[in-house]
């Protein structure tokens, strides 16, 4: 049986400056946050990890979070909750966006079947809910769909969840 221990880190580090006649005032930006996941099924825990790298060309891919997906060790995935979801559009052309939709987590206002989140070129979609997680339920809240139209788009998908 596989176990999971993971940490997600966010870092914004930079300087905001403006040159004036005699001075150059600046504002330092330094924000660092992290979220650890111990192995388990409770708050701030995860016991499943799924990744995928895909290239879609004017098509869509649907992920069934209750069946049909396997982890890196070939173990079938049956998510009960999604604690973290990351989707990275790896393209650089401004006309290469992804639409994220599906019935997964519809009642938790994450993604519904009739609404989409768009991820433009180079962009990220991040949903993080480490304490409560997004509940996955059979038949009506278990599919995540990635859609692209008219162009080829490469993306990465990462899911941390519990069974």
C-alpha positions in Angstrom: 0.0 0.0 0.0 1.3 3.4 -0.9 1.5 6.3 1.5 1.6 10.1 0.9 3.5 12.9 2.7 3.6 16.1 0.7 4.0 19.9 1.1 2.7 22.5 -1.2 4.6 25.8 -1.2 3.6 29.2 -2.6 6.1 32.0 -2.9 5.8 35.5 -4.1 9.1 37.3 -3.9 9.9 40.7 -5.6 10.2 44.4 -5.5 7.8 47.1 -6.7 9.8 50.3 -7.5 9.3 53.7 -9.1 12.1 56.1 -10.0 11.4 59.7 -9.0 13.6 62.8 -9.4 15.7 62.4 -6.2 14.6 59.0 -4.8 13.5 55.6 -5.8 10.9 54.3 -3.4 10.2 50.7 -3.3 7.9 48.1 -1.7 9.2 44.7 -0.9 6.9 41.8 -1.7 7.7 38.6 0.3 4.9 36.2 0.9 5.6 32.5 1.6 2.9 30.0 2.5 2.9 26.3 2.8 0.5 23.5 3.3 1.6 20.1 4.6 -0.3 16.9 4.0 0.4 14.0 6.3 -0.7 10.5 5.3 -4.3 9.8 6.2 -7.9 10.8 5.6 -8.5 13.6 8.1 -8.0 17.3 8.0 -4.7 18.4 6.4 -4.1 14.8 5.3 -4.1 12.9 2.0 -3.6 9.3 1.0 -3.9 9.6 -2.8 -1.8 11.4 -5.4 -2.7 11.6 -9.1 -0.7 13.3 -11.9 -1.2 13.5 -15.6 0.5 15.3 -18.5 -1.7 15.5 -21.6 -1.8 17.2 -24.9 -5.2 17.7 -26.3 -6.0 18.9 -29.8 -9.5 20.3 -30.3 -10.9 17.7 -27.9 -11.6 17.0 -24.3 -10.6 14.6 -21.6 -12.8 13.5 -18.7 -11.3 12.2 -15.5 -13.5 9.9 -13.4 -12.5 10.5 -9.8 -14.4 7.4 -8.5 -13.1 4.9 -11.1 -11.0 4.7 -14.2 -7.9 6.5 -13.0 -4.8 4.8 -11.5 -1.9 6.3 -9.6 1.8 5.9 -10.5 1.9 2.5 -8.9 -1.0 1.1 -10.9 -3.4 1.3 -8.0 -7.0 2.2 -8.8 -8.1 5.6 -7.5 -11.4 6.1 -5.7 -11.4 9.6 -4.3 -13.6 10.5 -1.4 -12.3 14.0 -1.2 -10.0 16.2 -3.2 -7.8 18.4 -1.0 -5.7 20.1 -3.7 -6.1 20.4 -7.5 -3.6 22.0 -9.8 -3.9 22.4 -13.5 -1.1 24.1 -15.4 -1.6 25.2 -19.1 2.0 24.8 -20.4 1.4 26.7 -23.6 2.8 30.2 -24.4 0.5 31.2 -27.3 -2.2 33.6 -26.1 -4.8 31.7 -28.1 -4.3 28.4 -26.1 -6.7 28.3 -23.2 -8.2 25.3 -21.4 -11.8 25.1 -20.0 -12.2 23.1 -16.8 -15.7 21.8 -16.2 -17.6 18.7 -15.1 -19.9 17.6 -12.4 -17.1 17.0 -9.9 -17.7 19.0 -6.7 -20.7 20.8 -8.1 -22.4 21.1 -4.7 -19.2 22.6 -3.2 -19.1 25.4 -5.7 -15.9 24.2 -7.2 -16.8 23.2 -10.7 -20.3 22.5 -12.0 -21.5 20.8 -15.2 -22.8 24.1 -16.6 -20.0 26.4 -15.6 -16.3 26.5 -16.6 -13.1 28.0 -15.3 -10.7 29.1 -18.0 -6.9 28.8 -17.8 -5.0 30.9 -20.3 -1.6 30.3 -21.8 1.0 29.8 -19.0 -1.8 30.0 -16.4 -2.6 27.9 -13.4 -5.9 26.8 -11.8 -5.5 26.0 -8.1 -8.2 24.8 -5.7 -6.9 24.1 -2.2 -9.2 22.9 0.6 -6.9 21.0 3.0 -9.2 20.9 6.1 -12.6 20.0 4.7 -11.7 18.8 1.1 -14.1 18.8 -1.8 -16.5 15.8 -1.4 -16.7 13.4 -4.3 -20.0 11.5 -4.6 -21.1 8.7 -6.9 -23.1 9.4 -10.1 -23.4 13.2 -9.8 -20.1 14.7 -8.5 -17.2 12.7 -9.8 -16.1 13.9 -13.2 -13.5 16.5 -14.1 -13.3 17.6 -17.7 -10.5 19.5 -19.5 -11.5 21.0 -22.8 -9.6 22.7 -25.6 -11.0 24.0 -28.9 -9.3 24.6 -32.2 -5.7 24.3 -30.9 -3.3 21.9 -29.4 -2.7 22.5 -25.7 -0.4 20.7 -23.3 -1.2 20.7 -19.6 -0.3 19.1 -16.2 -2.8 17.9 -13.7 -2.0 17.2 -10.1 -4.6 16.0 -7.5 -4.0 15.4 -3.8 -7.0 13.6 -2.1 -8.3 11.0 0.2 -10.1 7.7 -0.3 
